[in-house]
């Protein structure tokens, strides 16, 4: 494995403290979720390697948090503006996990 961290992170905002030598994808039987582990070997041991943010990476995190808070606020406003019968139908679906 060579290069920058995964594509969802800005490549000039994060770096690996040690370049991973392998990536392992783990999928569990009861789920469609795949977990990626980035590994490096030192002596006889294996270590998981994570991305370290620099100042640009921290700014990216902060920007994402602001956008997330704005989206949450907008979703709350939209949910509060729902009128019956749609509001009742949505609440029923949400309580059963169908949403």
mmCIF file as gemmi writes it, N, C-alpha and C atoms, coordinates in Angstrom:
data_model
loop_
_atom_site.group_PDB
_atom_site.id
_atom_site.type_symbol
_atom_site.label_atom_id
_atom_site.label_alt_id
_atom_site.label_comp_id
_atom_site.label_asym_id
_atom_site.label_entity_id
_atom_site.label_seq_id
_atom_site.pdbx_PDB_ins_code
_atom_site.Cartn_x
_atom_site.Cartn_y
_atom_site.Cartn_z
_atom_site.occupancy
_atom_site.B_iso_or_equiv
_atom_site.pdbx_formal_charge
_atom_site.auth_seq_id
_atom_site.auth_asym_id
_atom_site.pdbx_PDB_model_num
ATOM 1 N N . UNK Axp A 1 ? 0.832 -1.173 0 1 0 ? 1 A 1
ATOM 2 C CA . UNK Axp A 1 ? 0 0 0 1 0 ? 1 A 1
ATOM 3 C C . UNK Axp A 1 ? 0.878 1.237 0 1 0 ? 1 A 1
ATOM 4 N N . UNK Axp A 2 ? 0.596 2.168 -0.892 1 0 ? 2 A 1
ATOM 5 C CA . UNK Axp A 2 ? 1.385 3.392 -0.96 1 0 ? 2 A 1
ATOM 6 C C . UNK Axp A 2 ? 0.463 4.574 -1.171 1 0 ? 2 A 1
ATOM 7 N N . UNK Axp A 3 ? 0.931 5.737 -0.778 1 0 ? 3 A 1
ATOM 8 C CA . UNK Axp A 3 ? 0.185 6.946 -1.076 1 0 ? 3 A 1
ATOM 9 C C . UNK Axp A 3 ? -0.584 7.504 0.095 1 0 ? 3 A 1
ATOM 10 N N . UNK Axp A 4 ? -1.552 8.334 -0.269 1 0 ? 4 A 1
ATOM 11 C CA . UNK Axp A 4 ? -2.328 9.095 0.702 1 0 ? 4 A 1
ATOM 12 C C . UNK Axp A 4 ? -3.377 8.222 1.389 1 0 ? 4 A 1
ATOM 13 N N . UNK Axp A 5 ? -3.956 8.75 2.474 1 0 ? 5 A 1
ATOM 14 C CA . UNK Axp A 5 ? -5.069 8.064 3.14 1 0 ? 5 A 1
ATOM 15 C C . UNK Axp A 5 ? -6.259 7.888 2.197 1 0 ? 5 A 1
ATOM 16 N N . UNK Axp A 6 ? -7.297 7.183 2.652 1 0 ? 6 A 1
ATOM 17 C CA . UNK Axp A 6 ? -8.459 6.906 1.795 1 0 ? 6 A 1
ATOM 18 C C . UNK Axp A 6 ? -9.053 8.163 1.156 1 0 ? 6 A 1
ATOM 19 N N . UNK Axp A 7 ? -9.728 7.981 0.039 1 0 ? 7 A 1
ATOM 20 C CA . UNK Axp A 7 ? -10.225 9.081 -0.791 1 0 ? 7 A 1
ATOM 21 C C . UNK Axp A 7 ? -11.212 10.002 -0.078 1 0 ? 7 A 1
ATOM 22 N N . UNK Axp A 8 ? -11.888 9.524 0.963 1 0 ? 8 A 1
ATOM 23 C CA . UNK Axp A 8 ? -12.849 10.394 1.638 1 0 ? 8 A 1
ATOM 24 C C . UNK Axp A 8 ? -12.17 11.426 2.539 1 0 ? 8 A 1
ATOM 25 N N . UNK Axp A 9 ? -10.86 11.328 2.716 1 0 ? 9 A 1
ATOM 26 C CA . UNK Axp A 9 ? -10.095 12.32 3.475 1 0 ? 9 A 1
ATOM 27 C C . UNK Axp A 9 ? -9.269 13.154 2.508 1 0 ? 9 A 1
ATOM 28 N N . UNK Axp A 10 ? -9.182 14.477 2.746 1 0 ? 10 A 1
ATOM 29 C CA . UNK Axp A 10 ? -8.328 15.291 1.863 1 0 ? 10 A 1
ATOM 30 C C . UNK Axp A 10 ? -6.871 14.825 1.97 1 0 ? 10 A 1
ATOM 31 N N . UNK Axp A 11 ? -6.257 14.486 0.848 1 0 ? 11 A 1
ATOM 32 C CA . UNK Axp A 11 ? -4.92 13.879 0.893 1 0 ? 11 A 1
ATOM 33 C C . UNK Axp A 11 ? -3.843 14.814 1.423 1 0 ? 11 A 1
ATOM 34 N N . UNK Axp A 12 ? -4.066 16.131 1.352 1 0 ? 12 A 1
ATOM 35 C CA . UNK Axp A 12 ? -3.062 17.039 1.906 1 0 ? 12 A 1
ATOM 36 C C . UNK Axp A 12 ? -3.404 17.468 3.336 1 0 ? 12 A 1
ATOM 37 N N . UNK Axp A 13 ? -4.434 16.846 3.931 1 0 ? 13 A 1
ATOM 38 C CA . UNK Axp A 13 ? -4.835 17.182 5.289 1 0 ? 13 A 1
ATOM 39 C C . UNK Axp A 13 ? -4.551 16.078 6.288 1 0 ? 13 A 1
ATOM 40 N N . UNK Axp A 14 ? -4.127 14.918 5.794 1 0 ? 14 A 1
ATOM 41 C CA . UNK Axp A 14 ? -3.879 13.766 6.658 1 0 ? 14 A 1
ATOM 42 C C . UNK Axp A 14 ? -2.666 13.013 6.154 1 0 ? 14 A 1
ATOM 43 N N . UNK Axp A 15 ? -1.975 12.362 7.07 1 0 ? 15 A 1
ATOM 44 C CA . UNK Axp A 15 ? -0.846 11.525 6.675 1 0 ? 15 A 1
ATOM 45 C C . UNK Axp A 15 ? -0.78 10.333 7.629 1 0 ? 15 A 1
ATOM 46 N N . UNK Axp A 16 ? -0.096 9.319 7.187 1 0 ? 16 A 1
ATOM 47 C CA . UNK Axp A 16 ? 0.149 8.17 8.044 1 0 ? 16 A 1
ATOM 48 C C . UNK Axp A 16 ? 1.452 8.401 8.805 1 0 ? 16 A 1
ATOM 49 N N . UNK Axp A 17 ? 1.472 8.137 10.106 1 0 ? 17 A 1
ATOM 50 C CA . UNK Axp A 17 ? 2.745 8.26 10.838 1 0 ? 17 A 1
ATOM 51 C C . UNK Axp A 17 ? 3.757 7.219 10.367 1 0 ? 17 A 1
ATOM 52 N N . UNK Axp A 18 ? 3.257 6.063 9.961 1 0 ? 18 A 1
ATOM 53 C CA . UNK Axp A 18 ? 4.037 4.98 9.364 1 0 ? 18 A 1
ATOM 54 C C . UNK Axp A 18 ? 3.218 4.494 8.179 1 0 ? 18 A 1
ATOM 55 N N . UNK Axp A 19 ? 3.839 4.349 7.04 1 0 ? 19 A 1
ATOM 56 C CA . UNK Axp A 19 ? 3.1 3.92 5.852 1 0 ? 19 A 1
ATOM 57 C C . UNK Axp A 19 ? 2.607 2.486 6.034 1 0 ? 19 A 1
ATOM 58 N N . UNK Axp A 20 ? 1.285 2.261 5.906 1 0 ? 20 A 1
ATOM 59 C CA . UNK Axp A 20 ? 0.782 0.886 6.012 1 0 ? 20 A 1
ATOM 60 C C . UNK Axp A 20 ? 1.345 0.027 4.887 1 0 ? 20 A 1
ATOM 61 N N . UNK Axp A 21 ? 1.551 -1.233 5.193 1 0 ? 21 A 1
ATOM 62 C CA . UNK Axp A 21 ? 2.045 -2.162 4.178 1 0 ? 21 A 1
ATOM 63 C C . UNK Axp A 21 ? 0.938 -3.075 3.659 1 0 ? 21 A 1
ATOM 64 N N . UNK Axp A 22 ? -0.16 -3.181 4.407 1 0 ? 22 A 1
ATOM 65 C CA . UNK Axp A 22 ? -1.297 -3.999 3.997 1 0 ? 22 A 1
ATOM 66 C C . UNK Axp A 22 ? -2.601 -3.319 4.378 1 0 ? 22 A 1
ATOM 67 N N . UNK Axp A 23 ? -3.626 -3.595 3.596 1 0 ? 23 A 1
ATOM 68 C CA . UNK Axp A 23 ? -4.968 -3.242 4.034 1 0 ? 23 A 1
ATOM 69 C C . UNK Axp A 23 ? -5.796 -4.521 4.038 1 0 ? 23 A 1
ATOM 70 N N . UNK Axp A 24 ? -6.539 -4.705 5.104 1 0 ? 24 A 1
ATOM 71 C CA . UNK Axp A 24 ? -7.345 -5.908 5.285 1 0 ? 24 A 1
ATOM 72 C C . UNK Axp A 24 ? -8.801 -5.479 5.377 1 0 ? 24 A 1
ATOM 73 N N . UNK Axp A 25 ? -9.655 -6.076 4.553 1 0 ? 25 A 1
ATOM 74 C CA . UNK Axp A 25 ? -11.082 -5.808 4.593 1 0 ? 25 A 1
ATOM 75 C C . UNK Axp A 25 ? -11.771 -6.946 5.32 1 0 ? 25 A 1
ATOM 76 N N . UNK Axp A 26 ? -12.534 -6.603 6.356 1 0 ? 26 A 1
ATOM 77 C CA . UNK Axp A 26 ? -13.222 -7.595 7.177 1 0 ? 26 A 1
ATOM 78 C C . UNK Axp A 26 ? -14.723 -7.41 6.999 1 0 ? 26 A 1
ATOM 79 N N . UNK Axp A 27 ? -15.412 -8.482 6.634 1 0 ? 27 A 1
ATOM 80 C CA . UNK Axp A 27 ? -16.869 -8.465 6.527 1 0 ? 27 A 1
ATOM 81 C C . UNK Axp A 27 ? -17.421 -9.564 7.421 1 0 ? 27 A 1
ATOM 82 N N . UNK Axp A 28 ? -18.388 -9.204 8.25 1 0 ? 28 A 1
ATOM 83 C CA . UNK Axp A 28 ? -18.99 -10.159 9.166 1 0 ? 28 A 1
ATOM 84 C C . UNK Axp A 28 ? -20.189 -10.832 8.503 1 0 ? 28 A 1
ATOM 85 N N . UNK Axp A 29 ? -20.493 -12.054 8.913 1 0 ? 29 A 1
ATOM 86 C CA . UNK Axp A 29 ? -21.559 -12.848 8.303 1 0 ? 29 A 1
ATOM 87 C C . UNK Axp A 29 ? -22.921 -12.16 8.323 1 0 ? 29 A 1
ATOM 88 N N . UNK Axp A 30 ? -23.259 -11.523 9.402 1 0 ? 30 A 1
ATOM 89 C CA . UNK Axp A 30 ? -24.605 -10.979 9.576 1 0 ? 30 A 1
ATOM 90 C C . UNK Axp A 30 ? -24.735 -9.529 9.128 1 0 ? 30 A 1
ATOM 91 N N . UNK Axp A 31 ? -23.784 -9.009 8.369 1 0 ? 31 A 1
ATOM 92 C CA . UNK Axp A 31 ? -23.807 -7.603 8.012 1 0 ? 31 A 1
ATOM 93 C C . UNK Axp A 31 ? -23.239 -7.385 6.614 1 0 ? 31 A 1
ATOM 94 N N . UNK Axp A 32 ? -23.674 -6.296 6.001 1 0 ? 32 A 1
ATOM 95 C CA . UNK Axp A 32 ? -23.106 -5.893 4.716 1 0 ? 32 A 1
ATOM 96 C C . UNK Axp A 32 ? -21.954 -4.905 4.912 1 0 ? 32 A 1
ATOM 97 N N . UNK Axp A 33 ? -21.664 -4.568 6.164 1 0 ? 33 A 1
ATOM 98 C CA . UNK Axp A 33 ? -20.624 -3.595 6.474 1 0 ? 33 A 1
ATOM 99 C C . UNK Axp A 33 ? -19.249 -4.244 6.323 1 0 ? 33 A 1
ATOM 100 N N . UNK Axp A 34 ? -18.359 -3.53 5.655 1 0 ? 34 A 1
ATOM 101 C CA . UNK Axp A 34 ? -16.979 -3.982 5.516 1 0 ? 34 A 1
ATOM 102 C C . UNK Axp A 34 ? -16.089 -2.999 6.252 1 0 ? 34 A 1
ATOM 103 N N . UNK Axp A 35 ? -15.243 -3.505 7.128 1 0 ? 35 A 1
ATOM 104 C CA . UNK Axp A 35 ? -14.306 -2.688 7.875 1 0 ? 35 A 1
ATOM 105 C C . UNK Axp A 35 ? -12.925 -2.851 7.259 1 0 ? 35 A 1
ATOM 106 N N . UNK Axp A 36 ? -12.275 -1.726 6.99 1 0 ? 36 A 1
ATOM 107 C CA . UNK Axp A 36 ? -10.922 -1.765 6.426 1 0 ? 36 A 1
ATOM 108 C C . UNK Axp A 36 ? -9.92 -1.461 7.529 1 0 ? 36 A 1
ATOM 109 N N . UNK Axp A 37 ? -8.918 -2.3 7.65 1 0 ? 37 A 1
ATOM 110 C CA . UNK Axp A 37 ? -7.829 -2.095 8.605 1 0 ? 37 A 1
ATOM 111 C C . UNK Axp A 37 ? -6.545 -1.881 7.811 1 0 ? 37 A 1
ATOM 112 N N . UNK Axp A 38 ? -5.786 -0.875 8.205 1 0 ? 38 A 1
ATOM 113 C CA . UNK Axp A 38 ? -4.507 -0.584 7.567 1 0 ? 38 A 1
ATOM 114 C C . UNK Axp A 38 ? -3.413 -1.016 8.538 1 0 ? 38 A 1
ATOM 115 N N . UNK Axp A 39 ? -2.535 -1.893 8.075 1 0 ? 39 A 1
ATOM 116 C CA . UNK Axp A 39 ? -1.562 -2.542 8.954 1 0 ? 39 A 1
ATOM 117 C C . UNK Axp A 39 ? -0.124 -2.299 8.521 1 0 ? 39 A 1
ATOM 118 N N . UNK Axp A 40 ? 0.747 -2.312 9.529 1 0 ? 40 A 1
ATOM 119 C CA . UNK Axp A 40 ? 2.191 -2.262 9.293 1 0 ? 40 A 1
ATOM 120 C C . UNK Axp A 40 ? 2.858 -3.216 10.276 1 0 ? 40 A 1
ATOM 121 N N . UNK Axp A 41 ? 3.917 -3.846 9.843 1 0 ? 41 A 1
ATOM 122 C CA . UNK Axp A 41 ? 4.63 -4.788 10.695 1 0 ? 41 A 1
ATOM 123 C C . UNK Axp A 41 ? 5.908 -4.145 11.226 1 0 ? 41 A 1
ATOM 124 N N . UNK Axp A 42 ? 6.167 -4.384 12.498 1 0 ? 42 A 1
ATOM 125 C CA . UNK Axp A 42 ? 7.418 -3.941 13.114 1 0 ? 42 A 1
ATOM 126 C C . UNK Axp A 42 ? 7.926 -5.082 13.972 1 0 ? 42 A 1
ATOM 127 N N . UNK Axp A 43 ? 9.148 -5.51 13.689 1 0 ? 43 A 1
ATOM 128 C CA . UNK Axp A 43 ? 9.699 -6.7 14.334 1 0 ? 43 A 1
ATOM 129 C C . UNK Axp A 43 ? 8.747 -7.863 14.089 1 0 ? 43 A 1
ATOM 130 N N . UNK Axp A 44 ? 8.29 -8.535 15.132 1 0 ? 44 A 1
ATOM 131 C CA . UNK Axp A 44 ? 7.412 -9.689 14.939 1 0 ? 44 A 1
ATOM 132 C C . UNK Axp A 44 ? 5.944 -9.344 15.189 1 0 ? 44 A 1
ATOM 133 N N . UNK Axp A 45 ? 5.62 -8.069 15.344 1 0 ? 45 A 1
ATOM 134 C CA . UNK Axp A 45 ? 4.252 -7.669 15.675 1 0 ? 45 A 1
ATOM 135 C C . UNK Axp A 45 ? 3.619 -6.867 14.541 1 0 ? 45 A 1
ATOM 136 N N . UNK Axp A 46 ? 2.293 -6.92 14.489 1 0 ? 46 A 1
ATOM 137 C CA . UNK Axp A 46 ? 1.517 -6.15 13.528 1 0 ? 46 A 1
ATOM 138 C C . UNK Axp A 46 ? 0.793 -5.029 14.265 1 0 ? 46 A 1
ATOM 139 N N . UNK Axp A 47 ? 0.703 -3.873 13.629 1 0 ? 47 A 1
ATOM 140 C CA . UNK Axp A 47 ? 0.045 -2.712 14.225 1 0 ? 47 A 1
ATOM 141 C C . UNK Axp A 47 ? -0.946 -2.106 13.243 1 0 ? 47 A 1
ATOM 142 N N . UNK Axp A 48 ? -2.069 -1.642 13.792 1 0 ? 48 A 1
ATOM 143 C CA . UNK Axp A 48 ? -3.021 -0.916 12.966 1 0 ? 48 A 1
ATOM 144 C C . UNK Axp A 48 ? -2.542 0.53 12.859 1 0 ? 48 A 1
ATOM 145 N N . UNK Axp A 49 ? -2.574 1.064 11.643 1 0 ? 49 A 1
ATOM 146 C CA . UNK Axp A 49 ? -2.096 2.417 11.38 1 0 ? 49 A 1
ATOM 147 C C . UNK Axp A 49 ? -3.305 3.304 11.065 1 0 ? 49 A 1
ATOM 148 N N . UNK Axp A 50 ? -3.36 4.454 11.713 1 0 ? 50 A 1
ATOM 149 C CA . UNK Axp A 50 ? -4.449 5.395 11.466 1 0 ? 50 A 1
ATOM 150 C C . UNK Axp A 50 ? -3.921 6.695 10.892 1 0 ? 50 A 1
ATOM 151 N N . UNK Axp A 51 ? -4.834 7.446 10.296 1 0 ? 51 A 1
ATOM 152 C CA . UNK Axp A 51 ? -4.48 8.714 9.673 1 0 ? 51 A 1
ATOM 153 C C . UNK Axp A 51 ? -4.33 9.797 10.749 1 0 ? 51 A 1
ATOM 154 N N . UNK Axp A 52 ? -3.329 10.64 10.607 1 0 ? 52 A 1
ATOM 155 C CA . UNK Axp A 52 ? -3.104 11.75 11.536 1 0 ? 52 A 1
ATOM 156 C C . UNK Axp A 52 ? -3.382 13.064 10.804 1 0 ? 52 A 1
ATOM 157 N N . UNK Axp A 53 ? -4.267 13.903 11.361 1 0 ? 53 A 1
ATOM 158 C CA . UNK Axp A 53 ? -4.572 15.167 10.689 1 0 ? 53 A 1
ATOM 159 C C . UNK Axp A 53 ? -3.502 16.223 10.951 1 0 ? 53 A 1
ATOM 160 N N . UNK Axp A 54 ? -3.271 17.069 9.954 1 0 ? 54 A 1
ATOM 161 C CA . UNK Axp A 54 ? -2.467 18.271 10.166 1 0 ? 54 A 1
ATOM 162 C C . UNK Axp A 54 ? -3.453 19.428 10.341 1 0 ? 54 A 1
ATOM 163 N N . UNK Axp A 55 ? -2.987 20.679 10.256 1 0 ? 55 A 1
ATOM 164 C CA . UNK Axp A 55 ? -3.89 21.816 10.456 1 0 ? 55 A 1
ATOM 165 C C . UNK Axp A 55 ? -5.027 21.816 9.434 1 0 ? 55 A 1
ATOM 166 N N . UNK Axp A 56 ? -4.728 21.476 8.195 1 0 ? 56 A 1
ATOM 167 C CA . UNK Axp A 56 ? -5.765 21.43 7.167 1 0 ? 56 A 1
ATOM 168 C C . UNK Axp A 56 ? -6.775 20.317 7.456 1 0 ? 56 A 1
ATOM 169 N N . UNK Axp A 57 ? -6.303 19.201 7.971 1 0 ? 57 A 1
ATOM 170 C CA . UNK Axp A 57 ? -7.191 18.097 8.333 1 0 ? 57 A 1
ATOM 171 C C . UNK Axp A 57 ? -8.109 18.463 9.482 1 0 ? 57 A 1
ATOM 172 N N . UNK Axp A 58 ? -7.576 19.148 10.49 1 0 ? 58 A 1
ATOM 173 C CA . UNK Axp A 58 ? -8.399 19.611 11.617 1 0 ? 58 A 1
ATOM 174 C C . UNK Axp A 58 ? -9.457 20.588 11.114 1 0 ? 58 A 1
ATOM 175 N N . UNK Axp A 59 ? -9.075 21.503 10.22 1 0 ? 59 A 1
ATOM 176 C CA . UNK Axp A 59 ? -10.036 22.455 9.647 1 0 ? 59 A 1
ATOM 177 C C . UNK Axp A 59 ? -11.13 21.705 8.885 1 0 ? 59 A 1
ATOM 178 N N . UNK Axp A 60 ? -10.755 20.631 8.191 1 0 ? 60 A 1
ATOM 179 C CA . UNK Axp A 60 ? -11.731 19.821 7.465 1 0 ? 60 A 1
ATOM 180 C C . UNK Axp A 60 ? -12.725 19.171 8.43 1 0 ? 60 A 1
ATOM 181 N N . UNK Axp A 61 ? -12.231 18.631 9.55 1 0 ? 61 A 1
ATOM 182 C CA . UNK Axp A 61 ? -13.112 18.058 10.563 1 0 ? 61 A 1
ATOM 183 C C . UNK Axp A 61 ? -14.088 19.101 11.084 1 0 ? 61 A 1
ATOM 184 N N . UNK Axp A 62 ? -13.568 20.281 11.408 1 0 ? 62 A 1
ATOM 185 C CA . UNK Axp A 62 ? -14.423 21.346 11.945 1 0 ? 62 A 1
ATOM 186 C C . UNK Axp A 62 ? -15.495 21.757 10.941 1 0 ? 62 A 1
ATOM 187 N N . UNK Axp A 63 ? -15.12 21.867 9.677 1 0 ? 63 A 1
ATOM 188 C CA . UNK Axp A 63 ? -16.073 22.222 8.628 1 0 ? 63 A 1
ATOM 189 C C . UNK Axp A 63 ? -17.161 21.15 8.515 1 0 ? 63 A 1
ATOM 190 N N . UNK Axp A 64 ? -16.759 19.898 8.596 1 0 ? 64 A 1
ATOM 191 C CA . UNK Axp A 64 ? -17.717 18.799 8.536 1 0 ? 64 A 1
ATOM 192 C C . UNK Axp A 64 ? -18.679 18.857 9.717 1 0 ? 64 A 1
ATOM 193 N N . UNK Axp A 65 ? -18.179 19.162 10.905 1 0 ? 65 A 1
ATOM 194 C CA . UNK Axp A 65 ? -19.041 19.271 12.082 1 0 ? 65 A 1
ATOM 195 C C . UNK Axp A 65 ? -20.071 20.38 11.92 1 0 ? 65 A 1
ATOM 196 N N . UNK Axp A 66 ? -19.655 21.517 11.354 1 0 ? 66 A 1
ATOM 197 C CA . UNK Axp A 66 ? -20.582 22.629 11.124 1 0 ? 66 A 1
ATOM 198 C C . UNK Axp A 66 ? -21.654 22.208 10.123 1 0 ? 66 A 1
ATOM 199 N N . UNK Axp A 67 ? -21.257 21.575 9.022 1 0 ? 67 A 1
ATOM 200 C CA . UNK Axp A 67 ? -22.235 21.12 8.025 1 0 ? 67 A 1
ATOM 201 C C . UNK Axp A 67 ? -23.193 20.088 8.614 1 0 ? 67 A 1
ATOM 202 N N . UNK Axp A 68 ? -22.672 19.207 9.453 1 0 ? 68 A 1
ATOM 203 C CA . UNK Axp A 68 ? -23.507 18.19 10.089 1 0 ? 68 A 1
ATOM 204 C C . UNK Axp A 68 ? -24.532 18.854 11.004 1 0 ? 68 A 1
ATOM 205 N N . UNK Axp A 69 ? -24.1 19.825 11.804 1 0 ? 69 A 1
ATOM 206 C CA . UNK Axp A 69 ? -25.02 20.531 12.702 1 0 ? 69 A 1
ATOM 207 C C . UNK Axp A 69 ? -26.096 21.266 11.91 1 0 ? 69 A 1
ATOM 208 N N . UNK Axp A 70 ? -25.716 21.881 10.793 1 0 ? 70 A 1
ATOM 209 C CA . UNK Axp A 70 ? -26.692 22.575 9.943 1 0 ? 70 A 1
ATOM 210 C C . UNK Axp A 70 ? -27.695 21.585 9.358 1 0 ? 70 A 1
ATOM 211 N N . UNK Axp A 71 ? -27.227 20.431 8.926 1 0 ? 71 A 1
ATOM 212 C CA . UNK Axp A 71 ? -28.12 19.409 8.365 1 0 ? 71 A 1
ATOM 213 C C . UNK Axp A 71 ? -29.068 18.871 9.435 1 0 ? 71 A 1
ATOM 214 N N . UNK Axp A 72 ? -28.563 18.656 10.647 1 0 ? 72 A 1
ATOM 215 C CA . UNK Axp A 72 ? -29.406 18.195 11.751 1 0 ? 72 A 1
ATOM 216 C C . UNK Axp A 72 ? -30.495 19.222 12.063 1 0 ? 72 A 1
ATOM 217 N N . UNK Axp A 73 ? -30.121 20.495 12.095 1 0 ? 73 A 1
ATOM 218 C CA . UNK Axp A 73 ? -31.08 21.56 12.371 1 0 ? 73 A 1
ATOM 219 C C . UNK Axp A 73 ? -32.153 21.592 11.292 1 0 ? 73 A 1
ATOM 220 N N . UNK Axp A 74 ? -31.747 21.498 10.04 1 0 ? 74 A 1
ATOM 221 C CA . UNK Axp A 74 ? -32.694 21.522 8.925 1 0 ? 74 A 1
ATOM 222 C C . UNK Axp A 74 ? -33.63 20.312 8.982 1 0 ? 74 A 1
ATOM 223 N N . UNK Axp A 75 ? -33.084 19.149 9.299 1 0 ? 75 A 1
ATOM 224 C CA . UNK Axp A 75 ? -33.921 17.949 9.415 1 0 ? 75 A 1
ATOM 225 C C . UNK Axp A 75 ? -34.935 18.105 10.542 1 0 ? 75 A 1
ATOM 226 N N . UNK Axp A 76 ? -34.532 18.673 11.662 1 0 ? 76 A 1
ATOM 227 C CA . UNK Axp A 76 ? -35.448 18.909 12.782 1 0 ? 76 A 1
ATOM 228 C C . UNK Axp A 76 ? -36.547 19.881 12.392 1 0 ? 76 A 1
ATOM 229 N N . UNK Axp A 77 ? -36.176 20.943 11.668 1 0 ? 77 A 1
ATOM 230 C CA . UNK Axp A 77 ? -37.172 21.916 11.215 1 0 ? 77 A 1
ATOM 231 C C . UNK Axp A 77 ? -38.183 21.276 10.269 1 0 ? 77 A 1
ATOM 232 N N . UNK Axp A 78 ? -37.682 20.455 9.344 1 0 ? 78 A 1
ATOM 233 C CA . UNK Axp A 78 ? -38.58 19.773 8.414 1 0 ? 78 A 1
ATOM 234 C C . UNK Axp A 78 ? -39.505 18.805 9.144 1 0 ? 78 A 1
ATOM 235 N N . UNK Axp A 79 ? -38.958 18.059 10.094 1 0 ? 79 A 1
ATOM 236 C CA . UNK Axp A 79 ? -39.779 17.111 10.855 1 0 ? 79 A 1
ATOM 237 C C . UNK Axp A 79 ? -40.847 17.848 11.654 1 0 ? 79 A 1
ATOM 238 N N . UNK Axp A 80 ? -40.488 18.999 12.237 1 0 ? 80 A 1
ATOM 239 C CA . UNK Axp A 80 ? -41.456 19.778 13.022 1 0 ? 80 A 1
ATOM 240 C C . UNK Axp A 80 ? -42.554 20.368 12.153 1 0 ? 80 A 1
ATOM 241 N N . UNK Axp A 81 ? -42.269 20.585 10.884 1 0 ? 81 A 1
ATOM 242 C CA . UNK Axp A 81 ? -43.26 21.191 9.994 1 0 ? 81 A 1
ATOM 243 C C . UNK Axp A 81 ? -44.219 20.176 9.371 1 0 ? 81 A 1
ATOM 244 N N . UNK Axp A 82 ? -43.966 18.877 9.578 1 0 ? 82 A 1
ATOM 245 C CA . UNK Axp A 82 ? -44.86 17.857 9.024 1 0 ? 82 A 1
ATOM 246 C C . UNK Axp A 82 ? -46.243 17.948 9.668 1 0 ? 82 A 1
ATOM 247 N N . UNK Axp A 83 ? -47.26 17.78 8.879 1 0 ? 83 A 1
ATOM 248 C CA . UNK Axp A 83 ? -48.644 17.786 9.352 1 0 ? 83 A 1
ATOM 249 C C . UNK Axp A 83 ? -49.229 16.384 9.206 1 0 ? 83 A 1
ATOM 250 N N . UNK Axp A 84 ? -50.243 16.104 10.014 1 0 ? 84 A 1
ATOM 251 C CA . UNK Axp A 84 ? -50.946 14.829 9.887 1 0 ? 84 A 1
ATOM 252 C C . UNK Axp A 84 ? -51.697 14.787 8.57 1 0 ? 84 A 1
ATOM 253 N N . UNK Axp A 85 ? -51.829 13.687 7.93 1 0 ? 85 A 1
ATOM 254 C CA . UNK Axp A 85 ? -51.55 12.321 8.365 1 0 ? 85 A 1
ATOM 255 C C . UNK Axp A 85 ? -50.101 11.88 8.132 1 0 ? 85 A 1
ATOM 256 N N . UNK Axp A 86 ? -49.328 12.674 7.364 1 0 ? 86 A 1
ATOM 257 C CA . UNK Axp A 86 ? -47.949 12.291 7.069 1 0 ? 86 A 1
ATOM 258 C C . UNK Axp A 86 ? -47.109 12.202 8.331 1 0 ? 86 A 1
ATOM 259 N N . UNK Axp A 87 ? -47.31 13.129 9.28 1 0 ? 87 A 1
ATOM 260 C CA . UNK Axp A 87 ? -46.54 13.131 10.535 1 0 ? 87 A 1
ATOM 261 C C . UNK Axp A 87 ? -46.77 11.831 11.306 1 0 ? 87 A 1
ATOM 262 N N . UNK Axp A 88 ? -48.029 11.418 11.45 1 0 ? 88 A 1
ATOM 263 C CA . UNK Axp A 88 ? -48.347 10.177 12.172 1 0 ? 88 A 1
ATOM 264 C C . UNK Axp A 88 ? -47.763 8.962 11.469 1 0 ? 88 A 1
ATOM 265 N N . UNK Axp A 89 ? -47.833 8.953 10.15 1 0 ? 89 A 1
ATOM 266 C CA . UNK Axp A 89 ? -47.286 7.842 9.38 1 0 ? 89 A 1
ATOM 267 C C . UNK Axp A 89 ? -45.768 7.762 9.549 1 0 ? 89 A 1
ATOM 268 N N . UNK Axp A 90 ? -45.122 8.909 9.526 1 0 ? 90 A 1
ATOM 269 C CA . UNK Axp A 90 ? -43.673 8.949 9.705 1 0 ? 90 A 1
ATOM 270 C C . UNK Axp A 90 ? -43.281 8.478 11.107 1 0 ? 90 A 1
ATOM 271 N N . UNK Axp A 91 ? -44.008 8.944 12.132 1 0 ? 91 A 1
ATOM 272 C CA . UNK Axp A 91 ? -43.711 8.519 13.519 1 0 ? 91 A 1
ATOM 273 C C . UNK Axp A 91 ? -43.881 7.019 13.662 1 0 ? 91 A 1
ATOM 274 N N . UNK Axp A 92 ? -44.939 6.47 13.077 1 0 ? 92 A 1
ATOM 275 C CA . UNK Axp A 92 ? -45.188 5.038 13.15 1 0 ? 92 A 1
ATOM 276 C C . UNK Axp A 92 ? -44.051 4.272 12.473 1 0 ? 92 A 1
ATOM 277 N N . UNK Axp A 93 ? -43.649 4.721 11.308 1 0 ? 93 A 1
ATOM 278 C CA . UNK Axp A 93 ? -42.564 4.049 10.578 1 0 ? 93 A 1
ATOM 279 C C . UNK Axp A 93 ? -41.247 4.149 11.354 1 0 ? 93 A 1
ATOM 280 N N . UNK Axp A 94 ? -40.992 5.315 11.938 1 0 ? 94 A 1
ATOM 281 C CA . UNK Axp A 94 ? -39.744 5.503 12.689 1 0 ? 94 A 1
ATOM 282 C C . UNK Axp A 94 ? -39.711 4.616 13.939 1 0 ? 94 A 1
ATOM 283 N N . UNK Axp A 95 ? -40.851 4.443 14.591 1 0 ? 95 A 1
ATOM 284 C CA . UNK Axp A 95 ? -40.883 3.63 15.806 1 0 ? 95 A 1
ATOM 285 C C . UNK Axp A 95 ? -40.706 2.138 15.516 1 0 ? 95 A 1
ATOM 286 N N . UNK Axp A 96 ? -41.036 1.727 14.294 1 0 ? 96 A 1
ATOM 287 C CA . UNK Axp A 96 ? -40.872 0.313 13.938 1 0 ? 96 A 1
ATOM 288 C C . UNK Axp A 96 ? -39.544 0.045 13.235 1 0 ? 96 A 1
ATOM 289 N N . UNK Axp A 97 ? -38.785 1.115 12.977 1 0 ? 97 A 1
ATOM 290 C CA . UNK Axp A 97 ? -37.504 0.95 12.306 1 0 ? 97 A 1
ATOM 291 C C . UNK Axp A 97 ? -37.627 0.829 10.799 1 0 ? 97 A 1
ATOM 292 N N . UNK Axp A 98 ? -38.779 1.2 10.252 1 0 ? 98 A 1
ATOM 293 C CA . UNK Axp A 98 ? -39.001 1.066 8.815 1 0 ? 98 A 1
ATOM 294 C C . UNK Axp A 98 ? -38.474 2.253 8.025 1 0 ? 98 A 1
ATOM 295 N N . UNK Axp A 99 ? -37.899 3.238 8.71 1 0 ? 99 A 1
ATOM 296 C CA . UNK Axp A 99 ? -37.379 4.434 8.009 1 0 ? 99 A 1
ATOM 297 C C . UNK Axp A 99 ? -35.901 4.287 7.821 1 0 ? 99 A 1
